[in-house]
Amino acid sequence: LVVDDSALMRRVLCDIIDTDIRFQVADRAKDGLEAFDLLSRNSYDAVVLDVNMPRMNGLQLLQELRKYKIPARVMMASTDTKEGARTTLDALELGALDFVHKPDSAVDCRGENFRREFLRTLNVVANSKLPVFAEEAKLTEEKGTVKEMMKIINHHPVSVSGSKVVASSTGGPKSLQSVIPLLPANLDAPVLVVQHMPVGFTASLAERLDNLSQLHVKEAAEGEELKKGWVYIAMGGKHLNVVTSPAGRHTLHLSEEPYREGVRPCANYMYESLQTS
């Protein structure tokens, strides 16, 4: 289901989807009201949802789906403004699974970079679990994830040569907002996160997570020394590397090397730098 108030944008997004043999556009809606009616009667593998629309916008639709317990795998299509970043994070808290940066111009949406990122994100969303509205069951699952993470960290004793670090390439911003706030303040390792997000979104995400978490969460900065109990989120548009200073300290290095596997930042850059630092 594609939901967008612009007829031209709907056509462009539908064209992109229909060029991929994995997907097919089943329905279209021009606002949240039309989409809510369709979602009340039909089920879809994924929903591509615009944010700003008349009558009922994207956030209002997510609120209604939550209110009436209508599960849907939702992928937001958001602009790259500061306001858009905050709205996108609000959408993730309301149940959206991921998002893609949608250029303001429909012409720019026809570019190969956007097409590749759009289809990559759509595939992730379409193959995700349906949102769980039973908060207790959801919290149990998230606590289980944190328990496994803590088991891995504590498995390595302090006597192990070198320093501990938790490095993650996440399953989406929603996963971060589910897990990071549950980590304890005395975590005995820094946490490095690579999440494929456009420039402008990672700072807003870090700020939101910092307000929700016991740990300190921030966007990674050039030359910053790693600290235990801190979470560093790779900056949108830059690869994240860990390097060892002459004094033996582990610091962050941001680079603009070419896209790898279609993305920047790419988690493999980070993992490889950890092997050599």
Buried (B, 14 or more C-beta within 10 A) or exposed (E): BBBBBEEEBBBBBBEBBEEEEEBEBBBBBBBBBBBBEBBEEEEBBBBBBBBBBEEBBBBBBBBBBBEEEBBBBBBBBBBBEEEBBBBBBBBBBBBBBBBBBBBEEBEEBEEEEBBBBBBBBBBBBBEBEEBBBEEEEEEEEBEEEBEEBBEEBEEEEEEEEEBBBBBBBBBBBBBBBBBBBBBEEEBBBBBBBBBBBBEBBBBBBBBBBBEBBBBBBBBBEEEBEBEBBBBBBBBBBBBBBBEEEEEEEBBBBBBEEEBEEEBBBBBBBBBEBBEEB
